[in-house]
Amino acid sequence: MYIAVFIQPFPWSFYTASVFIGIAAAVLWTAQGNCLTINSDEHTIGRNSGIFWALLQSSLFFGNLYIYFAWQGKTQISESDRRTVFIALTVISLVGTVLFFLIRKPDSENVLGEDESSDDQDLDVNESAQNNMTKAVDAFSKYFLCLKCRNCSGTTSAFAFPPFPGNFGLTIPQYFHVSRCAALKYASLLKKSLKLCVTKEMLLLSITTAYTGLELTFFSGVYGTCIGAINKFGTEEKSLIGLSGIFIGIGEILGGSLFGLLSKNSRFGRNPVVLLGILVHFIAFYLIFLNMPADAPIAPVEGTDSSAYIKPSKEVAIFCSFLLGLGDSCFNTQLLSILGFLYSEDSAPAFAVFKFVQSICAAVAFFYSNYLLLHWQLLVMVMFGFFGTVSFFTVEWEAAAIVARGSDYRSI
């Protein structure tokens, strides 16, 4: 919906879709984190997090690569060019949405629960005669029936009404019963999330998560704006934005793939990867401080002719893009890994808190990026990055100590 708005944008549709994409992103990230956790164990969570992150960020590489070559040399983007891109993106997003319904659950878990009622069994059909899309719809309906089994002890014996259209074959009493149980389930998840927010481990990890939100805003929005605002880059200043996105994507993919492959053989835990991430980011911030003029984030449409401490260099700017992507992959892969490890039995509230904190901090960063000079924005990220790294180390050390004593890792 959000992507389709750009095919023919209007102010009211853009802002409305922005609200919906924020709500959908929270649900989607929580679901993805939960799916990653239940399909991993303590030995594979690091590898799977890295692979997931590399695949996720591959869009940065391929999308910007297309834009860089398709729009190279253009000073203005025509309406037909814009529509072509966003129609293609809308189709791709719809295909991806359909594929979500085909994700399987682990074989060890029973979708309908251990105590399946006779009414649930009557709703089963011969899946071998169904195509993949019908199987996906059937799995979706079974998931909601599962809510009835897990969230209440009541029964629905008066199934007098026939199934009605649009409700996956459920009768009217079943539909309201399942809807009630679904509401209770989500209320329970919200309560768990609120309780989880004030635990020691989640408070410490929230500092790290806050940093990822700040630097997400910086490399996805602010840094490209800075590159495009520097007039001393010449006529290539706009095309450099696409090239910057390509190298951010390369850093993200390289980091996710590398840490995913090495995590299985790592004897030192997650701390070395996070330490590498903060060092890489500090180097990038220092080079950006030297290379970019302070007024670049708030420069007018005409750009800025100011200079920083060195002559603005295209090569340094693109290298910093790569470092920003690599450092971001260090933090996010390890956060996904430790959340899935710590809260493997009930990961949904943990990932909900993760996305909530990250999104709030990203929004705050977008707000102050319109007012603060570049060096102040870099200083904010340096401070949060330092304390976020220390807090991550603390949680990882405590978790490792408990594992060494033979206690349950999830009891932290």
N, C-alpha and C positions, 0 to 999 in steps of 0.2 A: 504493500500500500504506500509506504513512504517513498520508495523508489519510483513507483508509478506516478506519483504527484509531479515529478520533474518532467514528465512527458509534456504536460501542459500546466505549468505552475501558476497558482494564484496565491495571494497572501493568506487568505483564510484556510485554504486546503493545506498549505505548507505548515502553518503553525498547528493545525489540528492533527495532521499526520505526525508531527514531531512529538506531540504528547503521546500518541498511540505507540510510536516506535520506542519511546522510553519505557512504557509499560511492558511492551512485548520483549524488549531486550532483557529486562529483569527476569521475566519468566523463562526465556530461552537460555540465558546463562545458567540459571539455577538448574534447569533440566539437563543441560549439557554436562554440568559438573557432576550431577547425580548419576547420569549415564556413564560417565567416565569412571566414576568410583565403583559402581556395582559391577562393571566389567573388568576391574583390575583387582590385584591383591597387593600386599606390601612389597612384593618383588617386581611388579610390573607397572605400578602407578607412575613412577618416574618416567619410564620409557613411553608409556601411553600419553602422558601429559606432553612430553616433547613432540611426539608424532602429531597429536591433536593441534598443538600450537603451530607447528610448521605448516600443516594443511590449512589451518585457519588463515594464517598470514600470507599464504601464497597468492591470495587475491591482490595484495598490495603490489606484488611483483608483476603479475600478468595484466592486471587492470591498468597500472601506470605505464607498462611497456606498450600496450596498445595506444593509449592516449599520446604517449611521447612520439610515436612514429606516425599515427593517423593525423595528428594535429600539428605536426612539426612545420614551422614556418608561418603558421596562421596567427594573425594578430587579433582576429575576432572569431568567435565560435558561432557558426550559423545555426539556425533553428533546426535544420535537417540533421546536422551533425549531433546536436544535443539529443534529438529524439531517437536517432539510431542507437546511441549509447544507452539511453535509459530504457528503451524498449527491450534491448538485449539483456540488460541487467534485471529487468522485471521478469522476463521469461526464465532466466537462470535461477532467480530467487523462488519462483513458483515450483520449479523442478526440485530444488533443494527442500522446500517445504513438504512436498509429497514424499520425498525420500525419508523424512523423519518418521513417517508411519511404518516404514519397513525395518526400523531398527529393532533388533530382537533383544529379549531379556536373557540373562544367563539361564542355562538349562537347569541349574540347581534350584531356581525359584519357580514356584507354581503360581501362575498368573491369577488363578481364581482363589488362591489360598488353600489351606489344608482341609478346611471344613466346607466343601462345596455343597450347596443345597440342591435338592432335586429340581427346584425351579431353575437354577443356573444350568444344570445339566440338560434340561429341556431346550435351552437356548443354543446349545452347541450344534454345530452343523458339520457336515463332512468337508473338512478343509482341503482335502485332496482334490475336490471337484471345483475349488474356487481359484480364481486368478489372484495375482499378488495384491491387486488393489482391494479386492473383497476381503482377503486375509487381513489387510491392514485395518479396514473398517471393523472387522470382527474383533481384532485385538483391541481396538479402541473401546468398543462396547464392553468387552470383558474387563478392561481396566476399571471402568466405572462400576461394574458389578463387584469387582474386587473391593471397592471402597465400602460397599455394604457389609461385606464379610468382616472387614478389619476394624470398622469404626463403631459398630453398635452390636448389641446382643439381641435386638428385636428381630422379629420375622414379619414377612408380608405374606399372609396366607390368603387374602381375598383378592386373587388375581382374576377378577370377573370380567375386566374389560379387555378387548383384543388390542394387540399392538397398534400404534398409530404412526403415521409417516414421520420421518425425520428423527426418530428416537432409537434407531438401531435395534428395532424389534422388541423394545421394552413395552410392557403394558403401562397404563396410566399410574396405577399404584406403585409399580416398580420404579417408574420414572421419578416420582416425587420422593420415594424412599431413598433412591440413589442420590438424588440432588441434595437431600437433607444431609446425608452422610458425607457427601463431597464437601459441603459447606463446613461441617464439623471437622473434617480432615484439614482443610486449609486454615481454619481457625486455630487448630492445634499446631500446625506448622508455624503460624505467625507467633504464637505464644512461645514456642521453642526458640524461634529466632530472636525474640526479645530477651529471653533468658540467656541465650548464648552471647549476646552483645556485651554483657557485663562480666563475662568470665575473664580470668587473667590472660589466658592464651589468646582469646579472640581480640581483646583490647590491644595486646602487643602486636598481633598480626594486622590489626586495623591500621597501625602506623605505616607498616609496609604497604598495605593495600592503598592507603591514602597517597603514598608516593607514586604508585603506579597510575593512579588517576590523574595526578598533576602532570607527570611526564607523558601520559597518553595525550592529553590536551596539547602539550608543547610540540611533540613530534607530528601529530596528526593535523594540527591547525595553525599553531603559532609559527613554527619553524619555516613552513612553506611560504607563509605570508612574509616573513623576514627576507627570504631569498628573492621573492618576487618584487620586493620594495627597493632593492639596492640597484640604483641606476648605473653604478659603475660596472655591473656585470654585462652591460651593453644590451644588444637586442635579444640575447639568449636568456634573459632573466626569467621570462615566463616559462620557456621550455625546461629550464633548470628545476622548476617545481615538480614536473613529472619525473625527471631524472632522479630528483631527491627521493620521491616516493618509491621508485624502483630499488634504490639502494637501501632504503629502510626495509623494504620487503626482503631483499637479499639477506640483510642482517637477521631479520626475524626467522626466516626459513633456515638459515645456517645454524643459528642458535638452537632452535627447536629440534632440528635433526641431530645435531651434535650431542646435545644433552640427553636426548632420548636414547641414542645409541650407547652413550657412555654410562648412563645411570645404573644399568644392571651390574656393571663391574666396578662401580664407585664404592670405595671403602670409607670415604670421608663424609658421606651424607650430602646434604644440600647446601651447606654453608659455603664451600668453595665456589660454587656456581653463583651464589648471590654476591659473594665478595668480588668475583670477576665482573659481575654486572655493575656494581657500584663504581668500581675502578674505571671501567669502560665509559660509564656515564660521566664521571668526573673529568676524564680526559676530554670527552666531547664538549662538556660545558665550558671548559677552559679554552678550548680552541674556538668555540662559538663566541665567547667573550672577547677574544682577540680579533676575530675575523668580521664580526657583525657590528654595525653601528647601533648604539643604544636605542635610538628612536625608530629602529626598523619595525617593531611590532605595531607601533601607533602612527606610522608614516601615512601621509595622505595618498590619494589615488595616484598622484603624479610620481610617487616614490620619494626616496631620500638620496641626497648626494653626500651625506656625512660619511666619515670614515671612522673606523675603530682604531685599535692599537697597531694593526698591520694593514696593508693594502688588501681590500676584499679579494679573496681567492676562490674561484669556482671549485678547484680541486679540493681545497680544505672544506668547503661547504658540503660537497658531496660525500667526502670521507666522514664528516660528522654525522651525516644521515645514516650511513652504514653503522656507525658506533651507536647511535640512538636506537636503531632496530635491534642490534645485537644485545645491548644492555637490557632493553625491554623484554626480550625473550628470556633472559636469565631470571628476571624477577617473576614473570608470570608463570613460566613452567614450574618453578619451584613452589610458588604459592598454590597452584593447582595440585601439585604433588603432596604438599604437607597437609592441605585441607582434606584431600581424599584419604590420606593416611590416618590423620587424627580422628576424623569423623566418618569412618568407613561404614559404620552401622546406620547412621542417619545423617547423610551428607547434605541434603537439600537445605536445611536451615543455615548451615555453614556457608554454602555458596550463595545463598540469598543475602547474608550479611556482607560477604565479600563484594558482591556486585553493588549493593546499596552504598557502601562506603566509597568504593571506587567511582561510582557515578556522581555522588555528591561532590567529591573532590574535583572531578573533571569539570563539573558545572561551575564550581567556584573558580577554577583556573581559567575557564573561558570568560568569566566575568571580569576578573582582574587583568586579563591579558590585553584588554582594550584601554587600560589606564596606566599600567606600570611599564617603565622602561625595561629593556631587555636584561640588564644586569641585575635588576631587582627580582625579576622572574627566575633567573638562574640561581640567585641566592636562596630563594624560597625552596627550590628543588634540591639544592645542595643540603640544606638543613633537614628537610624531610627525608632525603635519601640516606643521610648519615644515621639519623635516629631510627629510620625504618630498617636499616641493615642490622643495627644493634639489637633491635627488638626481635627480628627474625632469628638471629643467632641465639638469643635467650630461649626462645621456644624450641628450637631444634636441639640445643644442648640438654634442656630439661627432658624432652621427649626421648633422646638417646639414652639418657641416664636411667629413665624408667624402664626402657626396653632392656638395658643391660642387667637390671635387677630382676628381670623376668616378669614384670608387671604388665598389665594390659595397657597398651599404648593409648587406647581410646579413653582411658580413665583420667587423662590429664585435664 
